[in-house]
Amino acid sequence: MSFAKHWAASSSHILKKIPLTRSKPGIAKSITDDMLIEFGGQVVYMKNGAKDRVSEKHKQILADFNGNNHAEIYKKYSIGAAWLQRLLKRAAQNEPAS
């Protein structure tokens, strides 16, 4: 079973069997202990999703940009002219926006 699937199953199982009055740190410890038993000593890679978040930001910038609102885009997204031009160029070339 993959790490993510096991994490979801473990969390669901533990949350069902423990009283709701138990503290959040206690719940977290129970889930962590179960994960250590299952995956202890292994190298586990968890992507942080940064690329997905950046891509969504780029899509929003492109959606907000109307060709005449450069200054508004610079300010709203804390980006510079060169960065916006690079993003627009990539979008025109149909490349990923990261």
C-alpha positions in Angstrom: 0.0 0.0 0.0 1.3 3.4 -0.9 2.3 5.9 1.8 -0.6 8.3 1.0 -3.2 5.5 1.0 -1.9 4.1 4.2 -1.9 7.5 5.8 -5.5 8.0 4.8 -6.6 4.5 6.0 -4.6 4.9 9.3 -6.1 8.3 10.0 -9.6 7.2 9.3 -9.2 4.0 11.4 -7.7 5.8 14.4 -10.2 8.7 14.3 -13.1 6.1 14.3 -11.8 4.2 17.3 -10.7 7.0 19.7 -13.0 9.3 21.7 -13.6 12.7 20.2 -12.5 14.3 23.5 -8.9 13.2 22.9 -6.4 16.0 22.3 -5.2 16.8 18.9 -1.6 16.0 19.8 -2.8 12.6 21.1 -4.5 11.9 17.8 -1.5 13.0 15.8 0.8 10.8 17.9 -1.4 7.8 17.3 -1.4 8.3 13.6 2.4 9.0 13.6 3.0 5.8 15.6 1.0 3.7 13.1 3.0 5.3 10.2 6.3 4.5 12.0 5.3 0.9 12.4 4.4 0.6 8.7 7.1 2.7 7.1 9.8 3.1 9.8 13.3 3.0 8.3 12.2 3.6 4.8 12.8 6.7 2.7 9.5 8.3 1.9 9.2 11.2 -0.6 6.2 13.5 -0.3 5.9 16.2 -2.9 5.1 19.6 -1.4 2.7 20.6 -4.2 4.6 23.9 -4.9 4.6 23.3 -8.6 0.8 22.9 -8.6 0.3 26.0 -6.5 2.6 28.0 -8.8 0.8 26.8 -11.8 -2.6 27.8 -10.3 -1.1 31.3 -9.6 0.1 31.6 -13.1 -3.3 30.6 -14.5 -4.9 33.2 -12.3 -2.5 35.9 -13.5 -3.2 35.1 -17.1 -7.0 35.1 -16.4 -6.7 38.5 -14.7 -4.5 40.1 -17.3 -6.4 42.0 -20.0 -3.5 43.5 -21.9 -4.0 47.0 -20.4 -3.7 46.3 -16.6 0.1 45.7 -16.3 0.5 47.9 -13.2 -2.5 46.3 -11.5 -1.1 42.8 -12.1 2.4 43.8 -10.9 1.0 45.1 -7.6 -1.7 42.4 -7.0 0.8 39.5 -7.6 4.0 41.2 -6.5 5.7 40.5 -9.8 7.8 42.7 -12.1 7.5 43.6 -15.7 10.1 41.1 -16.9 8.4 38.2 -15.1 5.0 39.0 -16.5 6.4 39.3 -20.0 8.1 35.9 -19.6 4.9 34.4 -18.3 2.9 35.9 -21.3 5.6 34.6 -23.7 5.4 31.1 -22.3 1.6 31.2 -22.4 1.7 32.3 -26.1 4.1 29.4 -26.8 1.7 27.1 -24.9 4.4 26.0 -22.4 3.9 25.2 -18.8 3.7 28.4 -16.8 6.2 27.5 -14.0 
